[in-house]
Amino acid sequence: MLRTKFKFLRYADVAAPSIIIAQAVGRWGNFFNQEAYGSQVSYEFISRFPDFIQKGMYIGGSYYHPTFLYESIWDFSVFILLIILLRKNLKDGTIIFLYIGLYSLGRFFIEGLRTDSLMLGPFRVAQLVSLIGVIICLLFVLYKYVKKAK
């Protein structure tokens, strides 16, 4: 029987940029559905955005933070970074774990602006999950790069 070594982390590294760019595009669905927006903002604040975003964030007589846009820009930035790093000779798993950590980092801060969060006591569930993602990324980096360097 022919056996091959399936390198899951290597394939996951290649897939990670596709996942994050899909998330960047997918956030625009929140805009079109007028959902998952942030807290209320003044007209002076929202006036810095293009007209179509101003109009889309005018909901029920008030303007709201376009958190979809913040996350979309963050995800697109992470995509660019992951594509650049994918060309480097990094250890298997580095890109997928950086995706997990960087996406989680952005999501942690953006979730703090949202008004429709699922709460677990005084904590936002999405922020707790994001912290876990950041910790997992840091543990991977420590294991693969710091421990192995000794």
C-alpha positions as CSV (number, residue, x, y, z in Angstrom):
1,M,0.0,0.0,0.0
2,L,1.3,3.4,-1.0
3,R,1.5,5.8,1.9
4,T,1.9,9.5,1.6
5,K,2.7,12.1,4.2
6,F,-0.2,14.5,4.3
7,K,1.0,17.8,5.7
8,F,-2.2,19.3,7.1
9,L,-0.5,22.4,8.4
10,R,1.1,23.1,5.1
11,Y,-2.2,23.0,3.3
12,A,-3.9,25.0,6.1
13,D,-1.2,27.7,5.6
14,V,-2.1,27.9,1.9
15,A,-5.8,28.1,2.7
16,A,-5.6,30.8,5.4
17,P,-5.3,33.8,3.1
18,S,-8.4,32.6,1.2
19,I,-10.4,32.3,4.4
20,I,-9.5,35.8,5.6
21,I,-10.3,37.5,2.3
22,A,-13.6,35.7,2.3
23,Q,-14.3,37.1,5.7
24,A,-13.4,40.6,4.5
25,V,-15.9,40.4,1.7
26,G,-18.5,38.6,3.8
27,R,-18.6,41.5,6.3
28,W,-20.2,43.6,3.6
29,G,-23.3,41.4,4.0
30,N,-23.7,42.9,7.5
31,F,-23.8,46.3,5.9
32,F,-26.4,45.4,3.3
33,N,-28.5,43.7,5.9
34,Q,-28.0,46.6,8.4
35,E,-26.9,44.3,11.1
36,A,-23.9,43.8,13.4
37,Y,-23.2,47.6,13.6
38,G,-21.6,49.4,16.5
39,S,-22.8,51.9,19.0
40,Q,-24.4,55.2,18.1
41,V,-22.1,58.0,16.7
42,S,-22.5,61.6,15.9
43,Y,-23.1,63.0,12.4
44,E,-19.7,64.7,12.7
45,F,-18.0,61.3,13.1
46,I,-19.9,59.5,10.3
47,S,-19.5,62.4,7.9
48,R,-15.9,61.4,7.4
49,F,-17.1,58.2,5.6
50,P,-18.4,58.0,2.0
51,D,-22.1,58.9,1.5
52,F,-23.2,55.4,0.8
53,I,-21.8,54.3,4.2
54,Q,-23.4,57.2,5.9
55,K,-26.7,56.3,4.5
56,G,-26.3,52.6,5.3
57,M,-25.4,53.4,8.9
58,Y,-28.4,55.7,9.4
59,I,-30.7,53.3,11.1
60,G,-33.8,54.2,13.0
61,G,-33.0,57.9,13.0
62,S,-29.4,57.6,14.3
63,Y,-25.9,57.0,12.9
64,Y,-23.9,54.0,14.1
65,H,-20.3,52.8,13.9
66,P,-19.7,50.9,10.7
67,T,-18.0,47.9,12.4
68,F,-18.4,45.9,9.3
69,L,-16.1,48.3,7.5
70,Y,-13.5,48.2,10.4
71,E,-13.4,44.5,10.3
72,S,-13.4,44.3,6.5
73,I,-10.4,46.6,6.4
74,W,-8.6,44.7,9.2
75,D,-9.3,41.4,7.5
76,F,-8.0,42.7,4.1
77,S,-4.8,44.0,5.9
78,V,-4.3,40.6,7.5
79,F,-4.8,39.0,4.0
80,I,-2.0,41.1,2.5
81,L,0.3,40.2,5.4
82,L,-0.4,36.5,5.1
83,I,0.2,36.6,1.4
84,I,3.6,38.2,1.9
85,L,4.5,35.8,4.7
86,L,3.3,32.8,2.6
87,R,6.2,33.5,0.2
88,K,8.7,33.2,3.1
89,N,10.2,29.9,4.2
90,L,8.4,29.7,7.5
91,K,7.6,26.6,9.6
92,D,4.5,24.7,8.7
93,G,1.5,26.0,10.5
94,T,2.8,29.6,11.0
95,I,0.4,31.2,8.5
96,I,-2.7,29.5,9.8
97,F,-1.9,30.2,13.4
98,L,-1.1,33.9,12.5
99,Y,-4.4,34.0,10.8
100,I,-6.1,32.8,13.9
101,G,-4.2,35.2,16.2
102,L,-4.5,38.3,14.0
103,Y,-8.2,37.8,13.1
104,S,-8.9,37.2,16.8
105,L,-7.0,40.3,17.8
106,G,-8.9,42.5,15.4
107,R,-12.2,40.9,16.3
108,F,-11.5,41.5,20.0
109,F,-11.3,45.2,19.6
110,I,-14.1,45.6,17.0
111,E,-16.5,43.5,19.1
112,G,-16.1,46.0,21.9
113,L,-17.9,48.6,19.6
114,R,-20.8,46.3,18.8
115,T,-24.2,46.6,20.5
116,D,-25.7,43.2,19.6
117,S,-23.1,40.9,21.3
118,L,-24.0,37.7,23.0
119,M,-23.1,38.1,26.7
120,L,-21.9,35.6,29.3
121,G,-22.3,37.5,32.5
122,P,-20.4,40.8,32.0
123,F,-18.2,39.4,29.2
124,R,-18.8,39.4,25.4
125,V,-18.6,35.8,24.2
126,A,-16.9,36.9,20.9
127,Q,-14.2,38.6,22.9
128,L,-13.6,35.6,25.1
129,V,-13.3,33.4,22.0
130,S,-11.0,36.0,20.5
131,L,-8.7,35.9,23.5
132,I,-8.5,32.1,23.2
133,G,-7.5,32.6,19.5
134,V,-4.7,35.0,20.4
135,I,-3.5,32.7,23.2
136,I,-3.5,29.7,20.8
137,C,-1.4,31.7,18.3
138,L,1.1,32.8,20.9
139,L,1.5,29.3,22.2
140,F,2.2,28.0,18.7
141,V,4.8,30.7,18.1
142,L,6.4,30.0,21.5
143,Y,6.5,26.3,20.8
144,K,7.7,26.4,17.2
145,Y,10.1,29.4,17.3
146,V,11.2,30.1,20.9
147,K,11.4,26.5,22.3
148,K,13.0,25.1,19.2
149,A,15.6,27.8,19.0
150,K,17.2,26.7,22.3
